[in-house]
Amino acid sequence: MLSEILKDFIPLDADKMRYPGFVESNRKQIQAGFDNVKKRGGWRDPNEKCPLCNCIEREILFCRFGINYFQCGDCGCAYVEKFPVDTSDIYSDENDLKMAKDAYLKNVDYRKQRFGLERLELIGRYLDKLPADSDLLDVGCGTGWFLESAIESGYNVTGLEFGKELARFTANRLNIRVLTDPLTEIKEDLSFDVITMFDVIEHVLNPKEVINRMHQFLNPGGIGVLFTPNLDSFAIQYYLKEYSSAVIPVHHPFIFQKHSLQKLVESAGFEVVHFSTKGSDIIDAYAHNQVLLKQQEVA
């Protein structure tokens, strides 16, 4: 069994993905998002039930910045105790573009080689069209490193990025169109053969509406691709817990696991044809451990 798993294993370079200072930088970004919400729009009334399935049964999983994460007793999704009133308090920060460039362009060649090709191979496995005949939308495209891989493979691409400065940067860098309206607010009659959301669905306050809209924008036979942190991962559940980079109550109002994610996408009319979990957040555990080792050396 182990030999079969290792046969398909693709190594992950933790030093390229979690550069020196990443943990400290990540924590500062999380703190800044929390502080911005606190001093600007504040929070909505507390969630008394699961925002996805309305179940009132729940248990506290984690607490960070004094905000609880509950796990729903029905769908299994983790959700925060309260939502920000205005998400632009989080994502319109003037440092967003700099942080995105630091996090995603310093290692862009590695990302394209390690993740871009893997994701395009997965898409090609289920798409009946050739790349040159396929229109692809990447929601939350950021600096556009995945779109760059898709362009090189022949896809006709469009990006969507909420941060207007980041969207303008990526549009100019790749000479493509980058939408800035949320998917649920686009009025144009658009359609795509592929819609990707890499590490996006955990950020939105209305995942049901987003997934429904994703389904509506797909051509017949089109496919949606979702990547999101896995609540059931070893690193989150048993090692890092509230110190995980996925457990950030302002930025990530939801953390999904297989059952909750499957229930969400099937409610929009999708058929799940592929599910896998890669365990890639082990690099968070690695980065966290490196910080602990440095602290011990200083002590």
Buried (B, 14 or more C-beta within 10 A) or exposed (E): EEEEEEEEEEEBEBEBBBBEEBBEBBBEBBEBBBEBBBEBBEBEEEBEBBBBBEBEEBEEBBBBBEBBBBBBEBBBBBBBBBBBBBBBBBBBBEEBBEBBBBBBBEBBEBBBEBBBBEBBEBBBEEBEBEBEEBBBBBBBBBBBBBBBBBBEBEBBBBBBBBBBBBBBBBBEBBEBEBBBEBBBEBEEEEBBBBBBBBBBBBBBBBBBBBBBBBBBBBBEEBBBBBBBBBBBBEBBBEBBBBBBBBBBBBBBBBBBBBBBBBBBBEBBEBEEEEEEEBEBBBBBBBBBEBBEEEEEEEE
